[in-house]
Amino acid sequence: MNQKVTILSAPKRIQVWVKDETVDLPLPIQEQIDHYWNTVNRDQERFTRGTIYTVSRMESNPDFLNVELVKTDYAHYLYTNRKSLPEAYACQVIYSAVMLVTQDEQVLIGEMGTDTAHPGRLQFPGGSVDPRDVYGNRVDLRESVIRECREEIGFDLKNRQLVGSFDPKYVKLGGPFRSIAVIYKANLRLTSRELQELYAKHVQSLLSAGETPEFTSLTFVSTDPEAVRKFCREDQREKVDYLEPVLRTDAGIL
């Protein structure tokens, strides 16, 4: 699969829609996926085999991004990410994420929990498209990232008192699994310390309800170019494929 990551400026028009079809995989590949799913969930049901979507067609130019999706399931996604499939049969997802920039010019990064598909990985708040994001046949990426941010860190991007600008900023293409990421940027009217305190309250609320937080911890990285270089050079934790390229691009590091 294509390993190269390309970061583009978000086009003016982004259209994502779902075709009323389900991906049709060859029987031997489907059997591999089913076997792996049963193995992963043998001792306890760690994951839910819910509906997600894979890219069936994409058109991209500087002014327009058009993505067509068809249905698949989480087992297909998990197998693609943890094992390997020929490119023609791999689950290629589209997701939205948000780069949260605080008043003191710190960028929030979360570390994924042990019960997620990518334990220990660093990334922005966000997630893949699922049925909650589909209205008719149209996918609302903005509402998707608002929901994910609320679920993952307890922050409401609709709060106008705490959020300045909130717009699509970058599109990521390529990478190990050819996923498409639409990355928003939100400038916040609160400091990194205040955001950390809000997150701590959110974690306590989840734990009190018997739920497991998706992020195990938060990291804040200054938008200063030297701080970004240091983070990329010295933090050896696994990072989602867009993270370093987006931080570098946003800091003006060529």
Steps between C-alpha positions, in 0.01 A plus 500: 500500500604859443709615796540862390289754690385812316361801688288739294315817585132419549300587186203736511255218430511162675227251414481150650205275430393138551389271221238242601732203447711266713856410408524153341816315605622166359404208726861409602567858612169521687586173676838642608326808642239291683765272649709792624194670646404187693858463626520860623167469681547143626545574870288813519311720258756779463352655184157546346454385140305806395451660161772727368578621149776445247591725208377378161586810297682830556548815296740766626621833368598833664137620504303183566512168687233245410497162677255214446465235773346153526421298812732254669557410866750550780648152453609596148655822632680327787644228277624757248679694772645209698572243230523565128273483198559563129430866427191414295335338805632716784266717706578860406329733745440873509499678833509847648731629772552834669817688584412685820719808560472664842540866596856431610576348156508137602367217280310217670600142415342189654648156564261220406393254770571128522149396394512688168611383157828693538610487866770751592475695176515881507238692302261794498143448624291351222386176344368311199160559349223280641120486452443782752672737255279414201194713421313348208798412282715797607781479755548796735871500590466811713236342724710184513805678641282702741358173637841332520653797682217497754533123553879489518592808703169646619535823303210655306612659174159666473571716804548842339630648825796261495554450126620766258552371148414138413548406135642224280871572458676197347432180309727199545534248217710185479674331790520132597125432458415776247255655745365847425499749785327837503673695776329799657676771697333665799643797686380489860437771756647304790850396604657156485473477879127575487453244223693240701276568802189462286633168368573376856136565595385316188714197589357489853149519360567207265657287772211571737263375230707182452632613162860491376650823360626472142808707582727391784674839516542835327819660369534868411750617238583866442435639153853644504700339214787395727258335744335314212839381374593380849171312542536328163862411572481393865153359570536137390141393558305375200330784314212500253635557150374859464624630836859602432433627144208716618693645796793581274282650229305713746824624660640594159775234509584394147 
